[in-house]
């Protein structure tokens, strides 16, 4: 019988680590080649330029235009979207059978939005917690609730 491969994503808005579990009692092994990090700057640094100016709709006045989205939030959403695309590709290629997501709550929500139906259907568990800085031992302890490691 072929062992069930479980992909475990541990992520927040700027860091991601991937792990693989090959079956009960085998623990987890980090897939370092898939790890991703972005240099997340503060919104004030991203939006360092002065905002554009616009005419007032009711008269001669002019005022500064406000950015429609928070730049840092947008960068985090794009990072989560890229992680979801990576998981979708790996699922299609048969690199894993099940998926466990461990992510900060906002990142988890964005990941869910961008996962394909096939990947979503194979989610075995979710933990809404930021464990990107946790050790493998701490991650294993958290995984005991959703996986026989």
N, C-alpha and C positions, 0 to 999 in steps of 0.2 A: 504494500500500500504506500502510495506517495505521501510524504509528509506535507502537512499544510503549512505554507509559508505565510507568516504574518508580518506585514510592514508596520512599523510604529513610527509615527511622525511626532517629534517633540518640537514645538515652535512657539514663537511670539511674533511680534510685528517686524522684527529685524534679524532674527536668528532661527535656524532650523537644523535639527539633527535627525538623521534617519537611522533606525535600528531594524534588524531582522530577527525573527524567531522562527526556527525550523521545526518546532514541535514541542510538546509537553516535556518539561524537565531539561530543556536545552539552553535556557537562559536567552540572552539577547546579545547580538553582536552589532557594533556600530558600523554603518556604511559610510565611512569618511568621505568617499568620493562624491557623495550626494549632498554633503553638508553645504549650507548656504548662509551667508551673512551679508547684510548691507550696512553701509555707513549711514545711519539714520541721523540726520541733523535736526535741530530744533526748528520749528516753523518760522521763527523770527530770522533764522539764518537762510532758510530756503526762500522766504519772501523778503529778501533784503532790499529790493528795489522799492521805490515809492509806488503806491498804487496809481492806476490810471485815473483820469479825470473825466467827468461827464457833465453835460448841461442838465440843469434841473428841468424836469418835464413840465413844470407849471410856470416857468418864468426865465429870467436872465441869469440866475445863479448857477454856479458850478460847484461840484462836490467830488470828493474822492470816491472811487468805486471800491466796494469791499469784495474780497475774493470769495467765490461761491462755496469753496471747500477749504478745509484745513489742509495745508500742504503735507504735513507730517502724517495725518490720517490717510491721505491719498497714497503716500509712499508705502505705508503699511499695507493698505488694501492691494496695491499692485504686487507687493511681495507675496502676500497670501495667494493671490491669483496665480502667480508663477509657480508656487508650490503645488497648487491644485492641478495645474497643467502637467507638472512633472509626475504627480501621482496618477493622473489619468493615462498618461503615456505608458507608465510602468505597468498599470493594470491591463491595458490593452496588449502589451507585449508579454503578459503572463509572468512577470517578475515576482508577483505575490498573489496570494489567494484571498487574504483578509487584510483589513486595515484597522488600525487603532490610532485615533487622533488624540494627542495630548497638547493642548494649546491654551493660550490666554483666551478668555471668553470672546473678546472682539475678533481675534484672529480665527477662532473656531467658527464663528458665524460666517465670516467671509469665505473660509475654506468650504463650508457646506454649500454656499451659493454657487461656487465654481466647479465643484466636483461633477464628473459625468455621472449619468445614471448607473452605469456599471460599477464605478468606484463607490458611489453612495450606497448601492445595494449590498456591497461587501464590507461595510463598516461594521466591525465586530464590537467596538466600544469607543467611548469618548470620555475624556477627563478634562474638564474646563479649569485648567490650572497652568500657570507658567512654570515649567520645570526645565527651562533651557539652561539654567545654571546649576541644576542638580546633578549629582553623581549618578553613575549607572546603578549603584546599589539603591539609591533613593527612588529612581525610576522603577526598578524592579519591585520595590515595596508597593508603589502606587499601582503597578500593573497587576498585582495579585488579585485585585477585585474584578478584572476583566479577562485575564489570561492565565493559563497554567504554565508559568515559567519555571 
